[in-house]
Each structure stands twice: as structure tokens, then as C-alpha cells.
Amino acid sequence: MNKTTESKNIVVFWPNDDWGMYGRTYEKITEHLARLDDVNRVVCIFPPTEGKRYVSARPLSIRKASSNLWLMNENRMRPGKRVRANFHWSTVVLRIYVWLLGFRKANTIMWLFPPHPYLEELMDIVPHSLVVTQLVDNFMKFDPSFWLHEFAKDQYPRITQLSDKVITSSQANYDEFSQGESECYLFENAVDASFIGEPSILPFRENDVAPRLGYVGWLTERADLSLLEYVARKRPEWSILIAGPQRGHIVEESTLVTLPNVSYLGPLPYNEVAGFLQTLDVCLIPHRDTPYSKSMSPLKLYQYLASGRPIVSSEIAGLERFRENIHVADSYDDFISHIEDALNNDTVELSSKRIEKASNETWDKRIRDVFNVIRQQLVA
């Protein structure tokens, strides 16, 4: 990759180190920013972790994800007798390290994913000339007991003051944050090219087995488990597979998993998700229509489209551009009817159209479009 003399460095802040586990939006954005020709280096910084009172402890944990992409965690030692409680060697080392990497005010862009527990502290540590804020989900609309809610309550009202550009992924977020001082843009989620499959008939037809229905995603209050249970009880001949991390024990504590035709697989490694989708006959989005779900751009929708499998969704936000490629249900019984329609009438031609739609929604294309907006300010 040829980097120009005008290449920019980018520092990304994300509030939780789950890199490589779920293929979250921040991870895909960070990876693809690092691949741009006019981006020199990218560093993704996760919140500090409190360490032990050992002088020899490493102040920074550093991993290299690619040739020009670093992942960093501050390891903060508990203060000893001769160190003030508000003084952290890790912060000093972080400041020096990014300087040694060549990060200067003129050539560095901050890429924030709020809410973040150390947002403004880290902004003060790293020199920068431009601040881009990426709003994925709106945690002000989520359960107030969630650990990031208080940070969202503090930071969201000030986002447009802290930022030069605001990137939103849903119409609801755009409507809310485009009223501020910063320029605001709407770019929805996308899909890794590795998910794009080949058009095919449904596996249950080819193998003469029971249909397999599947849901992949983070299981929170947005997931309508009652809907899945209704489908499972009404159609015991269908197998329902659920994969993804859960908030608390929301799935295991439900009566859904007591049914013989329902399996909860837990979180799948990200590199196995595309293969798992190929084993399904119908992909499901059983989401509740809530203020939180309205703030989202369903990442799974793009992955489902790329698999070529038919998709049945409840009526939620974020489906507008894809309605001709998916089945949208307005009731529990309608959800079952749409699944039956997909099982009975899906074709290779319809599979091909879904894959073609996803092929225009890759992360590579999306990030190039996003960065074109950033370039406009860099050359202004």
C-alpha cells in the first residue's frame, strides 16, 4: 500500500475491548480506515484497566492488528506511596508513544465512538486537528442500568460541541444530532466482503431435512423472545437456532430455550458467522420497535443479505432501502406466514438479488464514502 506524504494518522476510541470477537461496527470501520491509501497509521485505544501495584508492570499493552493498525490498552498501576492518586505513568507513556509514532496535531484525526468513560481525558492526551464522532447506537435510549448510560447522559448533549463531523448510522440518530453545531451525515452499517455468498436453493430442500431458522446478534431487550417462542410452539417441525452474546441471562432465563426445537448456541466466533448463515434456510430479525432499536442500523441485515438466504423481520426502522429484498411482518401470525412463504417460494433468482444488493453495501465502499466527507474538510 502506497502512503502519500499527506497521509493522516487516526486515533480511534472505543469503550470496550472486544476486538476480534464479534466484528462490531467500530472494528470494521477501524480496519477499513487503515486500508485507505491516504491513511498512514491507525491506533485504536481502549479504556484503561486498573493494574496491580507493581513497578515493573507494563504501562501499555500493545497489539498489532495489521501493518499500520495498533490496538492499545492502558494498564494503570495503583498509586504507591510516592505516586499521586491522579498520576498515571501509563498516560505519560501513551502520550510519548503516539508522539514517537509520528502523531502530531497537523496530521492526526480523532475518531470517537461515544459514550466513552475516558473520552475527554484521551482527547487531551493525543494531539489532533480534526474530531470525527461516530454514533452507532443511542445508549440514551437503552436500559438506564447499562454501564454506559451515565456517560451517554453526560456526553451526548455535548457531542456537536466536541466534534467537527458527526457520522450517524440511523435516521433517528441523524434527526437528533443534525440539529447541533457540527456537520452531520448519515451512513448506515455495511458488510464484510467475506460474507458474500453464492446464489443457491434453500438447504432443507436439497437435503430433505427440517427447515432451520436462525437469529444472529447481540441479545438484549430489543430481541422479541416471545415472538421466537410463539413461532417455535406453532411450528414444532421447524428448528430455531439463536447465536450471539446475551445481556445478563436474558435467553437462558426465558422459557424459549426449554422448547425441544430451539437451540441457543451462545456467541459464535466472528469468522464462523458467514458459514453458519449458509446452513440456515431463513434468517430472522425478531426485534421490538423501541426508541433504542430505532437508533440502530441492523448489522445482521447486511450479513443476512450477503448470505443470499431469505430474511423475515418484524416491522422496525432501518429496513427502508431493502424492503423489496426482505419479508416484513406486522404481527406474530404474519411473521409465521412470511416464513412459510420464504420456505415455499424462495428461488435462486431471489437469492441472487439479495446477494447483489449486499455487494453494494460492503465496508470497503462505505468507509471510502465516509472518508470522502472527511477529506473535504482536510483540504478546505
C-alpha positions, 0 to 999 in steps of 0.5 A: 500500500502506497502512503502519500506524504499527506497521509493522516494518522487516526486515533480511534476510541472505543469503550470496550475491548472486544476486538476480534470477537464479534466484528462490531461496527467500530472494528470494521470501520477501524480496519477499513480506515487503515486500508485507505491509501491516504491513511498512514497509521491507525491506533485504536485505544481502549479504556484503561484497566486498573493494574496491580501495584507493581513497578515493573508492570507494563504501562501499555499493552500493545497489539498489532492488528495489521501493518499500520493498525495498533490496538492499545490498552492502558494498564494503570498501576495503583498509586504507591506511596510516592505516586499521586492518586491522579498520576498515571505513568501509563498516560505519560507513556501513551502520550510519548508513544503516539508522539514517537509514532509520528502523531502530531496535531497537523496530521492526526484525526480523532475518531470517537465512538461515544459514550466513552468513560475516558473520552475527554481525558484521551482527547487531551492526551493525543494531539489532533486537528480534526474530531470525527464522532461516530454514533452507532447506537443511542445508549440514551435510549437503552436500559438506564442500568447499562454501564454506559448510560451515565456517560451517554447522559453526560456526553451526548448533549455535548457531542456537536460541541466536541466534534467537527463531523458527526457520522450517524448510522440511523435516521433517528440518530441523524434527526437528533444530532443534525440539529447541533453545531457540527456537520452531520451525515448519515451512513448506515452499517455495511458488510464484510466482503467475506460474507458474500455468498453464492446464489443457491436453493434453500438447504432443507430442500436439497437435503430433505431435512427440517427447515432451520431458522436462525437469529444472529446478534447481540441479545438484549431487550430489543430481541422479541423472545416471545415472538421466537417462542410463539413461532417455535410452539406453532411450528414444532417441525421447524428448528430455531437456532439463536447465536450471539452474546446475551445481556445478563441471562436474558435467553437462558432465563426465558422459557424459549430455550426449554422448547425441544426445537430451539437451540441457543448456541451462545456467541459464535466466533466472528469468522464462523458467522458467514458459514453458519448463515449458509446452513440456515434456510431463513434468517430472522430479525425478531426485534421490538420497535423501541426508541433504542432499536430505532437508533440502530442500523441492523448489522445482521441485515447486511450479513443476512443479505450477503448470505443470499438466504431469505430474511423475515423481520418484524416491522422496525426502522432501518429496513427502508432501502431493502424492503423489496429484498426482505419479508416484513411482518406486522404481527406474530401470525404474519411473521409465521406466514412470511416464513412459510412463504420464504420456505415455499417460494424462495428461488435462486433468482431471489437469492441472487438479488439479495446477494447483489444488493449486499455487494453494494453495501460492503465496508470497503465502499462505505468507509471510502464514502465516509472518508470522502466527507472527511477529506473535504474538510482536510483540504478546505 
